[in-house]
Each structure stands twice: as structure tokens, then as C-alpha cells.
């Protein structure tokens, strides 16, 4: 049990479980159009649509949270 003094101390909670960050995947187009292309979908030399999907698994290190919080600017 931890005692917290109201209006003097604050508490923040952090999720330290594994988390996933996934970039969007675009469906291949049958007819490439310059107006519907985006930064993640490009056409190859042969005219085929290429897409890129990236998934990153990350977890916050509980031993470093106090160091990070001490150096972040306060709102």
C-alpha cells in the first residue's frame, strides 16, 4: 500500500505488457490510379502495386520509467 498526498503528489499508470504497433496495409489495386496512391503503396516497373506492412512489438521497461518521466517536460 502506498499513501498519496492529494494535490501534492500524482500517480501515473503505465502498461508494461507487450504491445504491437502495426502500420496499415493497402489492398492491391487492379488499375493503378495516381489519385488513389498513397505514401505506403507504390507501383513497380512492371505496373504491379507494391505495399509495405510493418509490425513492431514493444514493451516499456519498468526500471527506466522513473528516468524517462523525470526528464519529460511537464504539461
C-alpha positions as CSV (number, residue, x, y, z in Angstrom):
1,X,0.0,0.0,0.0
2,X,1.2,3.5,-0.9
3,X,-0.1,6.7,0.6
4,X,-0.5,9.6,-1.7
5,X,-1.0,13.1,-0.6
6,X,-3.8,14.8,-2.6
7,X,-2.9,17.9,-4.6
8,X,0.8,17.3,-3.8
9,X,1.7,14.0,-5.4
10,X,0.4,12.5,-8.6
11,X,0.2,8.9,-9.8
12,X,0.5,7.7,-13.4
13,X,0.0,4.2,-14.6
14,X,1.9,2.6,-17.5
15,X,1.1,-0.6,-19.3
16,X,4.3,-2.7,-19.2
17,X,2.9,-5.7,-21.2
18,X,3.9,-6.5,-24.7
19,X,2.2,-4.2,-27.2
20,X,2.0,-4.2,-31.0
21,X,2.2,-1.2,-33.4
22,X,1.1,-2.2,-36.9
23,X,1.3,0.1,-40.0
24,X,-1.7,0.0,-42.4
25,X,-1.7,-2.4,-45.4
26,X,-3.4,-1.3,-48.5
27,X,-5.2,-3.7,-50.8
28,X,-3.7,-4.2,-54.2
29,X,-5.5,-2.2,-56.9
30,X,-6.4,-3.8,-60.3
31,X,-5.9,-0.5,-62.1
32,X,-3.4,1.8,-60.7
33,X,-4.5,5.4,-60.4
34,X,-2.4,8.4,-59.4
35,X,-5.2,9.9,-57.3
36,X,-5.6,6.8,-55.1
37,X,-1.9,6.1,-54.5
38,X,-0.5,6.9,-51.1
39,X,2.9,7.0,-49.4
40,X,2.7,3.3,-48.5
41,X,1.6,1.9,-51.9
42,X,3.9,2.4,-54.9
43,X,3.9,0.9,-58.4
44,X,6.8,-1.2,-59.6
45,X,8.4,-1.0,-63.1
46,X,6.1,-3.8,-64.3
47,X,3.0,-1.8,-63.2
48,X,2.2,-4.0,-60.1
49,X,1.2,-2.4,-56.9
50,X,3.5,-2.8,-54.0
51,X,2.6,-2.4,-50.4
52,X,4.5,-2.4,-47.1
53,X,3.3,-3.6,-43.8
54,X,5.4,-3.3,-40.6
55,X,4.6,-4.7,-37.2
56,X,6.7,-3.7,-34.2
57,X,6.4,-5.5,-30.8
58,X,7.5,-3.3,-27.9
59,X,7.3,-3.2,-24.1
60,X,8.1,-0.4,-21.6
61,X,11.0,-1.1,-19.3
62,X,9.7,-0.6,-15.7
63,X,13.3,0.1,-14.5
64,X,13.7,3.0,-16.8
65,X,10.3,4.7,-16.3
66,X,11.4,6.9,-13.5
67,X,14.4,8.1,-15.5
68,X,12.2,8.9,-18.5
69,X,9.5,10.6,-16.5
70,X,12.0,12.8,-14.7
71,X,13.3,14.2,-18.0
72,X,10.0,14.7,-19.9
73,X,8.6,18.3,-19.9
74,X,5.6,18.7,-17.6
75,X,2.3,20.0,-19.2
